[in-house]
């Protein structure tokens, strides 16, 4: 029978290995530290409760955890209804590149392929898709930020995504 | 591109990326539930886009969150019963183990020795109550199975592998409590491949007397590459 202490140790291991990456995600999307801390806490509670939903062999564990963090942070932003003006700058200011966890994020082949394919898109599509991913921005928000009609933004992104899929799957 | 051509339908990508909101998002989520092909497409997009997680900068997380989480495993009056909690803790352990391996095994050009080949399986209990993690290092033959009290008193839980020939081959006995660790001999290591089924049967103490499972199968799952 497992002890409570063993259980805690396992979660602390997960935390030690992943918290800088997941906090980076929460901070970038939430745009403010105190909210990002609350979301991060919520992320690990979810991992604790939903660990059974993780299917080994499907996605890498770090991708699974990162997806949970990104979704939770997006939920927080959307529930609040407004977005801070400069989320990017604050996240960049507090980024600490001297961390010992960097080996987790070095690019493997698959990752390199996606990045190459993104680079091959025209600038507007690439920029919009990256912003959608990193900031968790919707079509409506992207159209407002870039000051283009919603339909135009949708077209740019849809065509970009189609090209991206073709490129990644062909490589 | 012609300006008048209709946009391609990229709803799966739009959902995975988080571009949709309101009714559009709700409709896409309903489609995930109703249409398995669409659900698979969304999952494929998630996996394609997962490469972008590399680009988020890492930021040291505050100590306060770790401290709050440290309280989690503490037994309190309101915590769920031990029985309800252990499979979840076991899965967290499995994730921790795989993350540690993920870091170690991540291919880097500097590594001279070949990396260890590791396979994992999630052994689903036959009553679907929990999944027990199993990992095997094919290079060293070390096999680990998460703790789970599967056998009733006076019986033992025995682990089997079933490969392409369909014949179960004994791998070892599981501990009556806590995680199990065993070393596999060379000939069994060679047979470990993705798709090989692992199964646990309930046997008399000391293991099956016949060399084949004699009792009910209580958990099973397929091996896949870690």
Interface residues (C-beta under 8 A of the other chain):
Chain A: X1 X2 X4 X5 X6 X7 X8 X10 X11 X12 X13 X14 X15 X17 X18 X19 X20 X21 X22 X23 X24 X25 X27 X28 X37 X40 X41 X44 X45 X47 X48 X49 X51 X52 X54 X55 X56 X57 X59 X60 X61 X62 X63 X65 X66 X67 X70 X71 X74 X78 X91 X92 X94 X95 X96 X97 X99 X101 X102 X103 X104 X105 X106 X107 X108 X110 X111 X112 X113 X114 X115 X129 X130 X132 X133 X134 X136 X137 X138 X139 X140 X142 X154 X155 X157 X158 X159 X161 X162 X164 X165 X168
Chain B: X1 X7 X8 X10 X13 X14 X17 X18 X19 X20 X21 X45 X46 X47 X48 X49 X50 X51 X52 X53 X54 X55 X56 X57 X58 X59 X60 X61 X62 X64 X65 X66 X68 X69 X70 X72 X73 X74 X75 X82 X85 X86 X87 X88 X89 X90 X91 X92 X93 X94 X95 X96 X98 X99 X100 X102 X103 X106 X107 X108 X120 X121 X122 X130 X131 X133 X147 X149 X177 X178 X224 X225 X226
